[in-house]
């Protein structure tokens, strides 16, 4: 109306899943906007910084050794 746009805010839900793929743990994020379809949003590898040489280390699928 009169060249004006309005922004409508809707509730958003995020779902987090943890998976082990080829001995690497990853976090998969799925997004759902206000009762609509769920869709893939992001994939995040689990990693930490090695204190000895300051390099990235990916966590394996074995929580005891990580």
N, C-alpha and C positions, 0 to 999 in steps of 0.2 A: 504494500500500500504506500503510495507516494515515494517509491524507490527506497523503501526501508526494509531491511531484513531483520528478523527476530531470531534469536538463538533459543532453542528449546532444549532444556536439560532433561535427560532420561536416566533412570537407574541402570547401572552396569554391574554385572557379576563377572568375576574372574575365577577360573578353576585352575588348580595347579596339580600336575601329575608328575611323579618321579619315575623315570625309566632307566634301565641299564641296557645300553646298546654297545655291543662289542667291548665289554669291560670298561665302559666309561659311563658314569652317571650323568644324566641330563634332567633338567626340569622343563616340562612342556606347559605352556600357558594357553588356556582356551578362554575366549571372551564371549559373553552373551549380553546383548542390549535389550533390556526391558521385555523379557519373555519371547524374544525372537530366536532365531537359530544360533546355535553355538558354532564358532569358527576359530580356526587356529590363529593364535596371536604371536607367540614367540617360543623359541627354544633356547635354553640357557645351560651351558655346560657347568658342572661343578668343578671348581678349581681353587687353588690357593697359591700363595707366593712362598716359594722355598726360602727358608731363612739363611741357608748357606750361600747360595749363588743368586738369589733374587730373581729366579725364573718361575714361570707358571708351571704348576703341576696339576694335571687332571686327576680327580678322584676316581678310583676304580669302583667296581660294583660291590666291593667287600668292605663294609663299614668298620670291621675290626682292624684292618690294616690302615685305613684312612685315619 
